[in-house]
């Protein structure tokens, strides 16, 4: 195969992650060999962009906003409730691979603070008592 333009690397990584749920090292090395894109470049992109995961990830990604508006409106209480509900902390995945938990700088919906995202679903003005109900809606 002829060398592939480096500008195509991100869509290729997205396609791999869609297939595997994460970016397996062996697959990235094979992609490098087939496309001529240096492995260092692929791994650099994979570690720079938060959307990519180099380790197995849960079926659902829970993101807790830690932006200023969310912080002043009780983000930590929400984080604690989610940690307790899932039995994991930020950067971790449940044993059953159902959930991975992340914190993010801002989701851009400050008027809904505090905000939690599950996959592409936004939950605003989250109350710690509703965390179980939110998490229970995802298999």
C-alpha positions as CSV (number, residue, x, y, z in Angstrom):
1,X,0.0,0.0,0.0
2,X,1.3,3.5,-0.8
3,X,2.0,5.8,2.1
4,X,-1.1,7.5,3.5
5,X,-1.2,11.2,4.3
6,X,-0.9,11.9,8.0
7,X,-4.1,14.0,7.8
8,X,-6.0,10.7,7.5
9,X,-4.7,9.4,10.8
10,X,-7.4,10.6,13.1
11,X,-10.3,9.2,11.0
12,X,-8.4,5.9,10.8
13,X,-7.9,5.9,14.6
14,X,-11.6,6.6,15.1
15,X,-12.6,3.7,12.8
16,X,-10.3,1.4,14.8
17,X,-11.7,2.5,18.1
18,X,-15.2,2.1,16.8
19,X,-14.3,-1.5,15.9
20,X,-12.4,-2.5,19.0
21,X,-13.7,-0.1,21.6
22,X,-10.1,1.1,22.1
23,X,-6.9,1.3,20.2
24,X,-5.0,-2.0,20.6
25,X,-1.2,-1.6,20.4
26,X,-0.8,-4.4,17.9
27,X,-3.4,-2.9,15.6
28,X,-1.7,0.5,15.7
29,X,1.6,-1.1,14.8
30,X,-0.1,-2.9,11.9
31,X,-1.7,0.4,10.8
32,X,1.7,2.0,10.8
33,X,3.2,-0.7,8.7
34,X,0.4,-0.7,6.2
35,X,0.1,3.1,5.8
36,X,3.6,4.4,6.3
37,X,2.3,6.7,9.1
38,X,5.0,6.4,11.9
39,X,3.8,4.5,14.9
40,X,5.1,7.4,17.1
41,X,2.7,9.8,15.3
42,X,-0.2,7.4,15.8
43,X,0.5,6.9,19.5
44,X,1.1,10.6,19.9
45,X,-2.4,11.3,18.5
46,X,-3.9,8.6,20.6
47,X,-2.4,10.0,23.8
48,X,-3.1,13.7,23.0
49,X,-6.8,13.4,22.2
50,X,-9.1,12.5,25.1
51,X,-11.5,10.7,22.7
52,X,-9.0,7.9,22.2
53,X,-8.2,5.0,24.6
54,X,-5.2,2.7,24.6
55,X,-6.8,0.3,27.1
56,X,-10.1,-1.5,27.0
57,X,-12.9,0.9,27.8
58,X,-16.4,0.4,29.2
59,X,-19.5,0.1,26.9
60,X,-20.6,3.4,28.3
61,X,-18.4,6.5,29.2
62,X,-19.5,8.6,32.1
63,X,-18.1,12.1,32.1
64,X,-18.3,14.4,35.0
65,X,-17.8,18.1,34.3
66,X,-15.2,19.8,36.6
67,X,-15.6,23.3,35.1
68,X,-16.1,26.3,37.3
69,X,-19.9,26.5,37.0
70,X,-20.2,22.8,37.8
71,X,-17.7,23.1,40.6
72,X,-19.5,25.9,42.4
73,X,-22.8,24.1,42.0
74,X,-21.8,20.9,43.7
75,X,-19.7,18.9,41.2
76,X,-17.8,17.1,43.9
77,X,-20.9,15.8,45.6
78,X,-22.1,14.4,42.2
79,X,-18.6,12.9,41.6
80,X,-18.7,11.2,45.0
81,X,-22.2,9.8,44.4
82,X,-21.1,8.4,41.0
83,X,-17.9,7.0,42.4
84,X,-20.0,5.2,45.1
85,X,-22.6,4.0,42.6
86,X,-20.2,2.5,40.1
87,X,-17.5,1.5,42.6
88,X,-14.8,3.1,40.6
89,X,-13.0,6.5,40.4
90,X,-12.1,8.7,37.5
91,X,-9.9,7.0,34.9
92,X,-11.2,3.5,35.9
93,X,-13.5,1.0,34.3
94,X,-15.9,-1.3,36.1
95,X,-15.0,-5.0,36.2
96,X,-17.9,-5.9,34.0
97,X,-16.7,-3.3,31.4
98,X,-20.1,-1.6,31.6
99,X,-18.8,1.9,32.5
100,X,-15.7,3.9,32.3
101,X,-15.5,7.1,34.3
102,X,-13.8,10.3,33.3
103,X,-13.7,13.9,34.4
104,X,-13.6,16.6,31.8
105,X,-12.7,20.3,31.9
106,X,-16.0,21.5,30.5
107,X,-18.8,20.2,28.4
108,X,-20.0,23.6,27.4
109,X,-23.4,23.6,29.1
110,X,-22.7,25.7,32.1
111,X,-26.4,26.8,32.4
112,X,-27.2,23.1,33.3
113,X,-24.5,22.8,36.0
114,X,-23.7,20.4,37.5
115,X,-23.6,18.3,34.3
116,X,-22.9,14.6,33.8
117,X,-22.7,13.0,30.4
118,X,-23.2,9.3,29.7
119,X,-22.0,8.6,26.2
120,X,-23.7,11.4,24.2
121,X,-26.5,12.0,26.6
122,X,-26.4,15.2,28.8
123,X,-27.9,15.3,32.3
124,X,-28.1,18.8,33.8
125,X,-28.7,20.1,37.3
126,X,-27.8,16.6,38.5
127,X,-28.8,15.8,42.1
128,X,-26.8,13.1,43.9
129,X,-30.1,11.2,44.6
130,X,-30.7,10.8,40.9
131,X,-27.3,9.2,40.1
132,X,-28.5,5.7,40.5
133,X,-31.5,6.3,38.2
134,X,-29.2,7.9,35.6
135,X,-26.7,5.0,35.7
136,X,-29.5,2.4,35.7
137,X,-30.7,3.6,32.3
138,X,-27.7,2.0,30.5
139,X,-27.0,-1.7,29.9
